[in-house]
């Protein structure tokens, strides 16, 4: 290995920093109820840097580390407090040589797996939903098409208790987005993959569906739309079988986009009390189950996604080139 290359890899890996970490944001309190979720004076710390576009963080409990995607560089990073940041997998998405059609050919959203020792991924470059075995790094694709047509570039996903995988499919992985000649779908969809392999289109009317989440009772599906002209989070009411009963606007952040705040509605996570920690203009918005803005984890640059980790009370934030963290008083759903 060349000396320069070795030095670059060591720099990007970055052993865990001793001493105080850089502060990369502030917590802004909008409602008194935020005090039960985040302590006054909680620090927003930068734990890692040197990512081109951080996305899809997921905490691996059996191992105590964080994985996150870097979609435009087609790689996946691993971070831990002990070892710092290192490349876990490259390529993380598309493994072929014909990359001319892609804008982002790597993996995107990552979530805990449906089987021990695995994660589930929205593989933007491979244009499918896959299961990744963490030990062997072998992928098993669960779905790549709907009615004979390739997906655009699956972006984010959530696993339901019944084994269904709900996911979004915007065109962000393709060059020229909706105008890409490689785009086979006439729309950008929200889908549900059932345990039996059946794929159902949930909504094909959204311009840029992106982040997705499920309420603790599994009766509300949340989908964010990364459209500067319609920067909204929608809530879908579900019946006990997962059938959509209705759709409503849960939060409208379009005015914040017009104010010039960095970012759009993107990835989200939900705590055990059904509050949303949702990326949007300005950082991570903390929304009550009724859609009331309780506060904002204000970040200096665009924040794309987040995930609870460690003991379930640390929120990790994928924020452009960096990974941030803030301690909370709540727990992530599933902890």
FIDO-845092 format. One record per residue: residue in three letters; x, y, z of N, C-alpha, C in turn. Coordinates in steps of 0.1 Angstrom, whole numbers. Example, Ala and Ser with C-alpha at 12.3 -4.5 7.8 and 13.67 -1.06 7.14 Angstrom:
# FIDO-845092
Ala  132  -57  78  123  -45  78  132  -33  78
Ser  128  -22  71  137  -11  71  129  0  79
# end
This chain:
# FIDO-845092
Unk  9  -12  0  0  0  0  9  12  0
Unk  6  22  -9  14  34  -9  13  42  4
Unk  24  49  8  24  56  20  13  66  21
Unk  11  74  10  1  84  10  -13  79  12
Unk  -16  67  5  -29  61  7  -31  56  21
Unk  -20  50  27  -21  45  40  -24  56  50
Unk  -17  68  48  -20  79  57  -34  84  55
Unk  -39  85  43  -53  90  41  -63  81  48
Unk  -61  67  47  -70  58  54  -69  60  69
Unk  -57  62  74  -56  64  88  -63  76  93
Unk  -62  87  85  -68  100  88  -83  98  88
Unk  -89  91  78  -103  89  77  -109  80  88
Unk  -100  71  92  -105  62  103  -106  69  116
Unk  -96  77  119  -96  86  130  -99  79  143
Unk  -89  75  151  -91  69  164  -99  78  172
Unk  -106  72  182  -114  80  191  -107  91  197
Unk  -113  103  197  -107  115  202  -107  115  217
Unk  -96  118  223  -95  120  238  -99  134  241
Unk  -105  136  253  -108  149  257  -122  154  252
Unk  -125  167  254  -138  172  250  -140  171  235
Unk  -152  168  230  -155  168  216  -160  181  211
Unk  -158  185  199  -163  197  193  -178  198  194
Unk  -183  210  197  -198  212  198  -202  216  184
Unk  -213  210  178  -217  212  165  -232  215  164
Unk  -237  221  174  -251  225  174  -257  229  187
Unk  -269  232  188  -276  236  201  -290  230  201
Unk  -295  229  213  -309  224  215  -317  236  217
Unk  -327  238  209  -336  250  210  -350  245  216
Unk  -354  250  227  -366  246  233  -378  254  228
Unk  -388  248  223  -400  254  218  -412  253  228
Unk  -413  242  234  -424  239  244  -418  233  257
Unk  -424  235  268  -419  230  281  -418  215  281
Unk  -426  208  273  -425  193  273  -412  188  268
Unk  -404  196  261  -391  192  256  -382  188  268
Unk  -384  194  280  -376  191  291  -377  177  296
Unk  -388  170  293  -389  156  296  -381  147  287
Unk  -377  152  275  -370  145  265  -356  147  264
Unk  -352  160  266  -337  164  265  -335  173  277
Unk  -324  171  284  -321  179  295  -316  193  291
Unk  -318  203  299  -313  216  296  -298  216  296
Unk  -292  222  286  -278  222  285  -272  210  278
Unk  -280  201  273  -274  189  266  -266  194  254
Unk  -254  187  253  -245  191  242  -247  183  229
Unk  -246  190  218  -246  184  205  -231  182  201
Unk  -226  170  202  -212  168  200  -209  162  186
Unk  -198  166  180  -193  159  168  -184  148  172
Unk  -188  136  168  -179  124  172  -171  119  160
Unk  -175  123  148  -167  118  136  -169  128  125
Unk  -159  128  115  -160  137  104  -155  129  92
Unk  -153  136  81  -146  131  69  -156  122  60
Unk  -169  123  62  -179  116  54  -183  126  43
Unk  -185  121  31  -190  130  20  -204  134  22
Unk  -213  124  25  -227  127  27  -232  116  36
Unk  -233  119  49  -237  109  59  -252  106  58
Unk  -255  93  59  -269  89  58  -271  76  65
Unk  -284  73  68  -289  61  73  -282  54  85
Unk  -279  62  96  -272  55  107  -281  45  114
Unk  -274  34  119  -280  23  126  -271  19  137
Unk  -276  17  149  -267  12  160  -268  -3  161
Unk  -256  -9  162  -255  -24  162  -253  -27  177
Unk  -263  -32  184  -262  -35  198  -252  -46  201
Unk  -252  -56  193  -243  -67  195  -230  -64  189
Unk  -223  -56  196  -210  -51  191  -207  -37  196
Unk  -218  -29  198  -217  -16  204  -210  -6  194
Unk  -215  -6  181  -210  4  172  -221  9  163
Unk  -218  19  156  -227  26  146  -222  23  132
Unk  -232  20  123  -229  20  109  -237  31  102
Unk  -231  36  92  -238  47  84  -233  46  70
Unk  -242  51  61  -240  51  46  -233  64  42
Unk  -226  63  31  -221  74  24  -224  72  9
Unk  -237  75  5  -242  71  -8  -234  75  -20
Unk  -229  88  -21  -222  92  -33  -209  85  -35
Unk  -203  80  -23  -190  74  -24  -191  59  -24
Unk  -203  54  -23  -206  39  -24  -198  32  -13
Unk  -200  37  -1  -193  30  11  -201  31  23
Unk  -198  23  33  -204  22  46  -194  24  56
Unk  -196  32  66  -187  35  77  -191  28  90
Unk  -181  25  98  -183  20  111  -177  30  121
Unk  -185  33  132  -179  42  142  -182  35  156
Unk  -172  37  165  -174  33  179  -165  43  187
Unk  -169  45  200  -162  54  208  -147  49  210
Unk  -146  36  210  -132  30  212  -124  32  199
Unk  -129  29  187  -121  27  175  -122  39  166
Unk  -132  48  168  -133  59  159  -140  55  146
Unk  -137  62  135  -144  60  122  -135  52  113
Unk  -141  42  106  -134  34  97  -143  29  86
Unk  -138  25  74  -146  20  63  -150  6  67
Unk  -163  3  67  -168  -10  70  -170  -19  57
Unk  -174  -12  47  -178  -19  35  -177  -10  22
Unk  -171  -15  12  -170  -7  -1  -168  -17  -12
Unk  -177  -18  -21  -189  -10  -23  -200  -14  -13
Unk  -208  -4  -9  -219  -7  0  -232  -9  -8
Unk  -232  -5  -20  -244  -6  -29  -241  -13  -42
Unk  -242  -6  -53  -239  -12  -66  -225  -17  -67
Unk  -224  -30  -72  -211  -36  -72  -206  -37  -87
Unk  -213  -32  -96  -209  -34  -110  -200  -22  -115
Unk  -198  -22  -128  -189  -12  -134  -196  -1  -142
Unk  -209  -4  -145  -216  6  -154  -223  16  -144
Unk  -215  26  -140  -220  36  -130  -225  49  -137
Unk  -226  50  -150  -229  62  -157  -243  67  -153
Unk  -252  58  -149  -266  62  -147  -268  68  -133
Unk  -258  67  -124  -260  70  -110  -256  84  -106
Unk  -263  89  -97  -259  101  -89  -254  97  -76
Unk  -260  86  -70  -255  80  -58  -257  65  -59
Unk  -246  58  -59  -247  43  -62  -245  35  -50
Unk  -244  41  -38  -242  34  -26  -254  30  -18
Unk  -253  24  -6  -264  22  2  -269  35  8
Unk  -282  34  13  -287  46  19  -292  43  33
Unk  -306  42  35  -311  39  48  -307  25  53
Unk  -304  24  66  -300  12  73  -308  11  86
Unk  -313  -1  89  -321  -4  101  -317  -17  107
Unk  -320  -20  120  -317  -33  125  -324  -44  117
Unk  -318  -56  116  -323  -66  108  -334  -74  113
Unk  -340  -82  105  -351  -91  109  -346  -105  113
Unk  -333  -106  112  -326  -119  117  -314  -115  125
Unk  -310  -123  134  -298  -120  142  -286  -118  134
Unk  -278  -108  137  -265  -106  130  -267  -99  117
Unk  -278  -93  114  -281  -87  101  -286  -72  103
Unk  -285  -65  92  -293  -52  91  -300  -53  78
Unk  -310  -45  77  -318  -43  64  -314  -30  58
Unk  -312  -29  45  -308  -17  39  -316  -14  26
Unk  -318  0  25  -323  5  12  -310  7  3
Unk  -309  -2  -6  -297  -2  -15  -300  6  -27
Unk  -296  19  -26  -300  29  -36  -293  25  -50
Unk  -281  21  -49  -274  18  -62  -278  5  -68
Unk  -281  -5  -60  -286  -18  -66  -301  -18  -68
Unk  -308  -7  -64  -322  -4  -67  -331  -15  -60
Unk  -328  -18  -48  -336  -28  -41  -335  -27  -26
Unk  -342  -36  -19  -341  -37  -5  -334  -50  -2
Unk  -324  -50  7  -315  -61  9  -313  -64  24
Unk  -310  -76  27  -306  -80  41  -291  -82  40
Unk  -283  -76  49  -269  -77  50  -265  -85  62
Unk  -257  -96  60  -251  -103  71  -239  -96  75
Unk  -238  -92  88  -227  -83  92  -214  -90  93
Unk  -214  -103  96  -202  -111  97  -195  -113  83
Unk  -203  -118  74  -198  -122  61  -199  -111  50
Unk  -207  -100  54  -210  -89  45  -217  -94  32
Unk  -224  -105  33  -231  -110  21  -245  -104  21
Unk  -250  -100  9  -263  -94  8  -273  -105  2
Unk  -285  -104  7  -296  -111  2  -307  -101  -2
Unk  -310  -100  -15  -320  -91  -20  -334  -96  -17
Unk  -342  -88  -11  -356  -92  -8  -365  -87  -19
Unk  -362  -76  -26  -371  -71  -36  -363  -61  -44
Unk  -365  -61  -58  -358  -51  -66  -368  -46  -77
Unk  -380  -51  -77  -389  -47  -88  -404  -46  -83
Unk  -411  -38  -90  -426  -38  -87  -433  -39  -101
Unk  -441  -49  -102  -448  -52  -115  -439  -52  -127
Unk  -427  -58  -125  -418  -60  -136  -409  -48  -139
Unk  -410  -38  -132  -402  -26  -134  -392  -24  -122
Unk  -380  -19  -125  -370  -17  -115  -374  -5  -106
Unk  -371  -6  -93  -373  6  -85  -364  17  -89
Unk  -367  29  -85  -358  41  -88  -345  40  -80
Unk  -346  41  -68  -334  41  -59  -339  41  -44
Unk  -343  30  -39  -348  29  -25  -340  37  -15
Unk  -347  45  -7  -340  55  1  -340  52  16
Unk  -351  48  22  -352  46  36  -363  35  39
Unk  -363  29  51  -372  18  53  -374  17  68
Unk  -385  9  72  -388  6  85  -394  -7  86
Unk  -391  -15  96  -396  -29  98  -407  -29  108
Unk  -419  -35  103  -430  -36  112  -430  -49  120
Unk  -438  -50  131  -438  -62  139  -442  -74  132
Unk  -451  -72  122  -455  -84  114  -445  -89  104
Unk  -434  -82  103  -424  -86  93  -424  -78  80
Unk  -434  -70  79  -435  -62  67  -424  -51  67
Unk  -419  -47  55  -409  -37  54  -416  -26  46
Unk  -417  -14  52  -422  -2  45  -410  6  40
Unk  -411  11  27  -399  18  22  -403  29  12
Unk  -394  38  10  -396  49  1  -387  47  -11
Unk  -391  52  -23  -384  50  -35  -383  63  -44
Unk  -376  73  -39  -374  85  -48  -364  83  -58
Unk  -361  93  -67  -351  90  -78  -337  96  -74
Unk  -334  98  -62  -321  105  -58  -309  98  -62
Unk  -310  84  -64  -298  77  -68  -294  78  -82
Unk  -304  83  -90  -302  84  -105  -298  98  -110
Unk  -289  98  -119  -285  111  -125  -297  117  -132
Unk  -299  129  -131  -311  136  -137  -324  133  -130
Unk  -324  126  -119  -335  123  -111  -347  118  -119
Unk  -358  126  -119  -370  121  -126  -368  120  -141
Unk  -358  128  -146  -356  128  -161  -346  117  -165
Unk  -342  109  -156  -332  98  -159  -338  88  -169
Unk  -331  85  -180  -336  75  -189  -336  61  -183
Unk  -329  59  -172  -329  46  -165  -341  45  -155
Unk  -348  55  -154  -360  55  -144  -371  47  -151
Unk  -375  36  -146  -386  28  -152  -400  31  -145
Unk  -400  35  -133  -413  38  -126  -418  52  -131
Unk  -431  53  -134  -436  66  -138  -439  75  -126
Unk  -436  70  -114  -438  78  -101  -427  75  -91
Unk  -428  82  -80  -419  79  -69  -427  74  -58
Unk  -425  62  -53  -435  55  -45  -431  53  -30
Unk  -442  50  -23  -440  44  -9  -446  30  -10
Unk  -439  20  -5  -442  7  -7  -443  -1  6
Unk  -450  -12  6  -449  -22  17  -446  -36  11
Unk  -435  -41  16  -431  -55  13  -436  -64  23
Unk  -445  -73  20  -451  -82  29  -441  -94  32
Unk  -443  -101  43  -434  -113  46  -435  -123  35
Unk  -446  -124  28  -447  -135  17  -441  -130  4
Unk  -435  -118  4  -428  -114  -8  -437  -104  -17
Unk  -449  -103  -14  -458  -94  -22  -454  -80  -19
Unk  -454  -72  -30  -451  -57  -28  -464  -49  -31
Unk  -467  -40  -22  -479  -32  -24  -475  -17  -25
Unk  -480  -10  -35  -478  4  -36  -488  11  -26
Unk  -482  19  -17  -490  26  -7  -494  40  -12
Unk  -485  47  -19  -487  60  -23  -478  63  -35
Unk  -483  67  -46  -475  70  -58  -477  85  -62
Unk  -482  93  -53  -485  107  -56  -475  117  -50
Unk  -466  112  -42  -456  122  -36  -445  125  -45
Unk  -440  137  -45  -429  141  -54  -416  135  -51
Unk  -412  136  -38  -399  130  -34  -400  124  -20
Unk  -407  112  -19  -408  106  -6  -394  102  -1
Unk  -392  103  12  -378  101  17  -378  93  30
Unk  -378  100  42  -378  93  54  -391  86  57
Unk  -390  76  66  -402  68  69  -401  62  83
Unk  -413  62  90  -413  56  103  -427  51  107
Unk  -427  43  117  -440  37  122  -441  41  137
Unk  -454  44  141  -456  47  155  -455  35  164
Unk  -454  36  177  -452  24  185  -464  14  184
Unk  -476  19  182  -488  10  181  -490  5  167
Unk  -481  9  157  -481  5  143  -494  9  136
Unk  -501  19  141  -513  24  135  -511  37  127
Unk  -499  43  128  -496  55  120  -483  53  113
Unk  -483  55  100  -471  55  91  -467  70  88
Unk  -455  73  90  -450  87  87  -441  87  75
Unk  -443  96  66  -434  97  54  -431  112  52
Unk  -418  115  51  -413  128  48  -412  130  33
Unk  -414  143  29  -412  146  15  -402  157  13
Unk  -391  154  6  -380  163  5  -381  172  -8
Unk  -392  179  -8  -395  188  -19  -396  202  -13
Unk  -387  211  -18  -386  225  -12  -399  232  -14
Unk  -408  228  -23  -420  235  -25  -432  229  -17
Unk  -429  216  -13  -439  209  -5  -432  201  6
Unk  -425  208  15  -416  202  25  -425  198  37
Unk  -430  186  36  -440  181  45  -437  167  51
Unk  -442  164  62  -443  151  67  -458  147  68
Unk  -461  135  61  -474  130  61  -476  119  71
Unk  -488  118  76  -492  107  85  -503  99  79
Unk  -501  86  78  -511  77  72  -517  69  84
Unk  -530  69  85  -537  61  95  -538  47  90
Unk  -535  37  98  -535  23  93  -545  15  102
Unk  -551  5  96  -560  -4  104  -551  -15  109
Unk  -556  -24  117  -548  -35  123  -540  -43  113
Unk  -545  -44  101  -538  -52  91  -528  -44  83
Unk  -527  -31  85  -517  -23  78  -523  -16  66
Unk  -536  -17  64  -543  -10  53  -544  4  56
Unk  -541  13  46  -542  27  48  -556  32  48
Unk  -560  39  58  -574  44  60  -575  59  55
Unk  -564  66  58  -565  81  54  -550  86  55
Unk  -549  98  49  -536  105  49  -538  120  53
Unk  -529  125  61  -531  139  65  -517  145  66
Unk  -516  158  65  -503  165  68  -500  166  82
Unk  -489  160  86  -485  159  100  -477  172  104
Unk  -468  176  95  -460  188  98  -457  194  84
Unk  -458  207  84  -455  215  71  -443  224  74
Unk  -431  221  68  -419  228  70  -415  237  58
Unk  -425  239  49  -422  246  37  -417  261  40
Unk  -424  267  50  -420  281  53  -406  282  58
Unk  -401  271  66  -388  271  71  -377  270  59
Unk  -381  263  49  -372  262  37  -371  275  31
Unk  -382  282  30  -382  296  23  -374  306  31
Unk  -372  303  44  -364  312  53  -349  309  50
Unk  -346  299  43  -332  296  40  -325  287  50
Unk  -333  280  59  -327  271  68  -322  258  60
Unk  -310  253  64  -304  242  56  -312  229  59
Unk  -314  222  48  -321  209  49  -335  208  45
Unk  -340  196  43  -354  193  40  -359  182  48
Unk  -372  179  49  -377  167  56  -370  155  50
Unk  -364  147  59  -356  135  54  -358  124  64
Unk  -348  118  69  -349  106  78  -355  110  91
Unk  -360  100  98  -366  102  111  -365  89  120
Unk  -366  91  133  -367  80  142  -378  84  153
Unk  -383  74  159  -394  76  169  -390  70  182
Unk  -394  77  193  -391  72  206  -402  64  212
Unk  -400  58  223  -409  49  229  -422  56  233
Unk  -422  69  234  -434  77  237  -441  82  225
Unk  -437  78  213  -443  82  200  -440  95  195
Unk  -429  102  201  -424  115  196  -415  112  184
Unk  -416  121  174  -408  120  162  -395  129  164
Unk  -384  123  160  -371  130  159  -369  130  144
Unk  -372  141  137  -373  141  123  -364  152  117
Unk  -356  148  107  -347  158  101  -356  167  92
Unk  -351  180  92  -358  190  84  -350  203  84
Unk  -356  213  78  -348  226  78  -343  230  91
Unk  -330  232  93  -324  236  105  -318  226  114
Unk  -322  213  112  -317  202  120  -327  191  123
Unk  -327  186  135  -336  175  139  -348  181  147
Unk  -360  181  141  -372  186  147  -378  175  157
Unk  -382  179  168  -388  170  178  -402  173  179
Unk  -410  164  174  -425  166  173  -433  156  182
Unk  -443  161  188  -451  153  196  -460  144  188
Unk  -466  133  193  -475  125  185  -486  133  178
Unk  -489  145  183  -500  153  177  -494  163  167
Unk  -481  162  165  -475  171  155  -471  185  160
Unk  -471  186  173  -466  199  180  -451  199  180
Unk  -445  210  176  -431  211  176  -426  214  190
Unk  -419  205  196  -414  206  210  -401  213  211
Unk  -393  211  200  -380  217  200  -372  213  188
Unk  -360  218  187  -351  216  175  -337  214  180
Unk  -331  203  175  -317  201  176  -311  208  164
Unk  -307  220  167  -302  229  156  -288  226  152
Unk  -285  222  140  -272  218  135  -267  229  126
Unk  -254  230  125  -248  240  117  -250  238  102
Unk  -251  226  98  -253  222  84  -265  213  83
Unk  -268  209  70  -280  199  68  -278  186  76
Unk  -288  182  82  -288  169  89  -298  160  81
Unk  -294  148  78  -302  140  69  -310  129  76
Unk  -304  124  87  -311  113  94  -306  111  108
Unk  -311  102  115  -307  100  129  -311  86  134
Unk  -305  82  145  -308  69  151  -305  69  165
Unk  -313  62  173  -310  61  188  -300  49  189
Unk  -290  51  199  -280  41  201  -275  40  215
Unk  -264  33  216  -258  30  230  -269  24  239
Unk  -273  30  250  -283  25  258  -297  28  254
Unk  -299  34  242  -312  38  237  -315  53  240
Unk  -306  59  247  -308  73  251  -299  83  244
Unk  -291  78  235  -282  87  227  -287  88  213
Unk  -289  100  208  -294  102  195  -282  105  186
Unk  -279  97  176  -268  99  167  -274  106  154
Unk  -268  116  149  -273  124  138  -263  124  126
Unk  -268  120  115  -260  120  102  -261  134  97
Unk  -251  142  97  -252  157  94  -241  160  84
Unk  -245  159  71  -236  162  60  -223  154  61
Unk  -212  160  65  -199  154  65  -196  147  79
Unk  -205  149  88  -201  145  102  -212  136  108
Unk  -208  130  120  -217  123  128  -218  130  142
Unk  -230  134  146  -232  141  158  -239  132  168
Unk  -238  136  181  -246  128  191  -251  138  202
Unk  -262  134  207  -268  142  219  -275  132  228
Unk  -272  134  241  -279  125  251  -293  130  253
Unk  -302  120  254  -316  124  257  -321  117  270
Unk  -333  121  274  -339  115  286  -349  105  282
Unk  -352  104  269  -361  94  264  -354  82  258
Unk  -361  72  254  -355  60  247  -360  59  233
Unk  -352  54  225  -356  51  211  -366  39  211
Unk  -375  39  202  -384  28  201  -377  15  199
Unk  -381  5  207  -375  -8  206  -364  -11  217
Unk  -361  -1  225  -351  -2  236  -358  -5  249
# end
